Amino acid sequence: MSREISQIGKNLKKLRKQKSLSQDRLSKLADISYNTVIKLESGGITNPSIDTLQKLTKALDVSVDDLLKS
């Protein structure tokens, strides 16, 4: 069963790699679970909460727009 990876997931992975962060390191910096990062990047979570988005953008030092843009 294939999952469509959301634009948020694709952007998250791209931004994380640009910052040379592992999924584990990002989860710690953003204070969210490691599983959440994996699920976001793999398409398991396609509609994250505002709180999760804010934590990720702060950890990556990007805007919410950077995470949401297509």
SULDATA-V937205 format. One record per residue. N is the residue number from 1. SS is DSSP state (alpha for helix, beta for strand, coil for the rest). PHI is phi in whole degrees, 0 to 359 (* if undefined). Layout:
N_SS_PHI / N_SS_PHI
//
This chain:
1_coil_* / 2_coil_268 / 3_coil_250 / 4_coil_276 / 5_coil_280 / 6_coil_291 / 7_alpha_299 / 8_alpha_299 / 9_alpha_298 / 10_alpha_296 / 11_alpha_295 / 12_alpha_301 / 13_alpha_298 / 14_alpha_297 / 15_alpha_294 / 16_alpha_298 / 17_alpha_292 / 18_alpha_299 / 19_coil_270 / 20_coil_56 / 21_coil_253 / 22_coil_280 / 23_alpha_299 / 24_alpha_296 / 25_alpha_296 / 26_alpha_299 / 27_alpha_300 / 28_alpha_290 / 29_alpha_297 / 30_alpha_272 / 31_coil_58 / 32_coil_231 / 33_coil_287 / 34_alpha_303 / 35_alpha_299 / 36_alpha_296 / 37_alpha_299 / 38_alpha_300 / 39_alpha_295 / 40_alpha_297 / 41_alpha_288 / 42_alpha_263 / 43_coil_96 / 44_coil_291 / 45_coil_239 / 46_coil_249 / 47_coil_224 / 48_coil_291 / 49_coil_289 / 50_alpha_301 / 51_alpha_300 / 52_alpha_297 / 53_alpha_300 / 54_alpha_296 / 55_alpha_296 / 56_alpha_294 / 57_alpha_294 / 58_alpha_294 / 59_alpha_295 / 60_alpha_270 / 61_coil_57 / 62_coil_228 / 63_coil_272 / 64_alpha_300 / 65_alpha_302 / 66_alpha_299 / 67_alpha_283 / 68_alpha_267 / 69_coil_297 / 70_coil_259
//
